[in-house]
């Protein structure tokens, strides 16, 4: 029992520490045209903006809450559709509400996590896929149509998938430690970020 309490204590502190780090990332999707040139740039980019960082973690957290097949279906759907959105952006297809869609993704996913909303499998995949389209498009529009752009995209997808896994791991750990309320608090924080970006 003492071991479980100690693990819960450190789990809570890790979440609080992450919350203190968030302000250092508190810029909206800043646009990185000219920087989308390498695998390293792509790998670093998801960690450089609060919008993408929160969204990727939210996908993993919500997948953990949904459980079952959605633990892998939701992240896989997100990454796949995000790639498709990137191709659209790279080819000049115009999605004028992409920035609003990114902000909405934080708000909606955050609310879903905070309220522990459970959607049917297909509905959950549609929601995740819709938001992934906006995220992918916004970054695809920044990439050069060259080998450097492909390298950037590979780094970006690798980092995004890693953040999904981190969110999923945190969610599963919270369930095992009977600390699910902390994940709901994290969802509320993500929703608050969504409100901020909606008004930005």
C-alpha positions in Angstrom: 0.0 0.0 0.0 2.8 2.4 0.9 4.5 1.6 -2.4 1.3 2.5 -4.3 1.0 5.8 -2.4 4.6 6.7 -3.2 4.1 6.0 -6.9 0.9 8.1 -6.9 2.8 10.9 -5.1 5.5 11.0 -7.8 3.0 10.6 -10.6 1.1 13.7 -9.3 4.4 15.7 -8.9 5.4 14.8 -12.5 2.1 16.2 -13.8 2.5 19.3 -11.8 6.0 19.8 -13.0 4.8 19.4 -16.6 2.2 22.1 -15.9 4.9 24.5 -14.7 6.9 23.9 -17.9 3.9 24.7 -20.1 4.2 28.5 -20.1 7.6 28.2 -21.8 5.8 26.7 -24.8 2.9 29.1 -24.7 3.0 30.4 -28.2 0.3 29.5 -30.8 1.2 27.7 -33.9 4.0 30.1 -34.9 4.7 29.1 -38.5 8.1 27.7 -39.3 8.5 28.3 -43.0 12.2 28.2 -43.7 12.9 26.0 -40.7 11.1 22.9 -42.1 14.3 21.7 -43.6 15.6 18.6 -41.7 14.7 15.6 -39.7 15.9 17.4 -36.6 13.7 20.4 -37.2 10.7 18.1 -37.6 11.6 16.1 -34.5 11.8 19.3 -32.4 8.8 21.2 -33.7 6.0 19.3 -31.9 7.8 20.2 -28.6 8.1 23.9 -29.5 4.5 25.0 -29.4 1.9 24.5 -26.7 -0.9 23.8 -29.3 0.7 20.8 -30.9 2.2 19.5 -27.7 -1.1 19.5 -25.9 -3.0 18.0 -28.8 -0.6 15.1 -29.2 -0.6 14.3 -25.5 -4.4 14.6 -25.5 -4.8 12.0 -28.2 -2.8 9.5 -26.0 -4.6 10.4 -22.8 -8.0 10.1 -24.4 -7.0 6.8 -26.1 -6.1 5.4 -22.6 -9.5 6.5 -21.3 -11.4 4.9 -24.1 -9.4 1.7 -23.7 -9.7 -1.5 -25.8 -8.8 -1.2 -29.5 -8.9 2.6 -29.3 -5.6 2.6 -27.4 -3.9 2.0 -30.7 -6.7 2.8 -33.3 -7.0 6.5 -32.2 -3.3 7.3 -32.4 -2.9 5.4 -35.6 -5.8 7.2 -37.2 -4.5 10.5 -36.0 -1.0 10.0 -37.5 -2.4 8.6 -40.8 -4.9 11.5 -41.3 -2.3 14.0 -40.2 0.0 12.8 -43.0 -2.9 13.1 -45.4 -3.5 16.7 -44.2 0.2 17.4 -44.7 0.1 16.3 -48.3 -2.9 18.6 -48.9 -1.0 21.5 -47.4 2.2 20.7 -49.3 0.1 20.7 -52.6 -1.4 24.1 -51.9 -4.9 23.0 -51.1 -6.6 25.7 -49.0 -8.2 24.9 -45.7 -9.0 28.4 -44.3 -10.1 27.3 -40.9 -7.0 25.2 -40.0 -5.8 27.4 -37.2 -9.3 27.5 -35.7 -9.5 23.7 -36.1 -6.2 23.3 -34.1 -7.6 25.5 -31.3 -10.8 23.6 -31.3 -8.9 20.3 -31.1 -7.5 21.4 -27.8 -10.8 22.6 -26.4 -12.8 19.5 -27.5 -10.2 16.8 -26.6 -9.6 18.5 -23.3 -13.3 18.5 -22.5 -13.6 14.9 -23.5 -10.7 13.9 -21.2 -11.9 16.1 -18.3 -15.4 14.6 -18.6 -14.1 11.1 -19.4 -16.3 11.1 -22.5 -16.6 7.7 -24.2 -17.6 7.7 -27.9 -18.2 4.7 -30.1 -15.1 3.5 -31.9 -16.0 5.0 -35.3 -17.2 8.3 -33.8 -13.9 8.6 -31.8 -11.9 7.9 -35.0 -13.8 10.5 -36.9 -13.2 13.1 -34.2 -9.5 12.3 -34.0 -9.2 12.2 -37.8 -10.9 15.6 -38.3 -8.5 17.3 -35.8 -5.5 15.5 -37.3 -6.4 16.9 -40.7 -6.1 20.5 -39.4 -2.8 19.7 -37.6 -1.3 18.0 -40.7 -2.4 20.7 -43.1 -1.0 23.5 -41.0 2.5 21.9 -41.0 2.3 20.6 -44.5 1.8 24.1 -45.8 5.2 25.0 -44.2 7.2 22.2 -45.8 9.3 22.6 -49.0 8.5 20.1 -51.8 11.9 18.6 -51.6 13.9 15.8 -49.9 14.4 18.3 -47.0 10.6 18.5 -46.6 10.2 14.8 -46.6 12.9 14.5 -43.9 11.2 17.2 -41.8 7.9 15.3 -42.2 9.4 12.1 -41.0 10.9 13.8 -37.9 7.6 15.6 -37.2 5.5 12.4 -37.4 8.0 10.5 -35.2 7.8 13.1 -32.5 4.0 13.3 -32.7 3.7 9.6 -32.4 6.1 9.6 -29.5 3.9 12.2 -27.7 0.9 10.0 -28.4 2.7 7.2 -26.6 3.7 9.4 -23.7 0.1 10.5 -23.2 -1.1 6.9 -23.5 1.5 5.8 -21.0 0.5 8.5 -18.5 -3.2 7.6 -18.9 -2.5 3.9 -18.3 -0.3 4.6 -15.4 -2.9 6.8 -13.8 -5.5 4.0 -14.1 -3.1 1.5 -12.5 -2.3 3.9 -9.7 -6.0 4.9 -9.1 -5.1 8.5 -10.0 -7.4 8.9 -13.0 -8.7 12.2 -11.6 -5.3 13.7 -12.3 -5.7 12.9 -16.0 -9.1 14.6 -15.9 -7.4 17.6 -14.4 -4.9 17.5 -17.2 -7.8 17.4 -19.6 -9.2 20.6 -18.0 -5.9 22.3 -18.5 -5.8 21.3 -22.1 -9.3 22.6 -22.6 -8.2 25.9 -21.0 -5.3 26.1 -23.5 -7.9 25.6 -26.2 -10.0 28.5 -24.9 -6.8 30.7 -24.9 -6.0 29.8 -28.5 -9.6 30.2 -29.6 -9.4 33.8 -28.4 -5.8 34.5 -29.6 
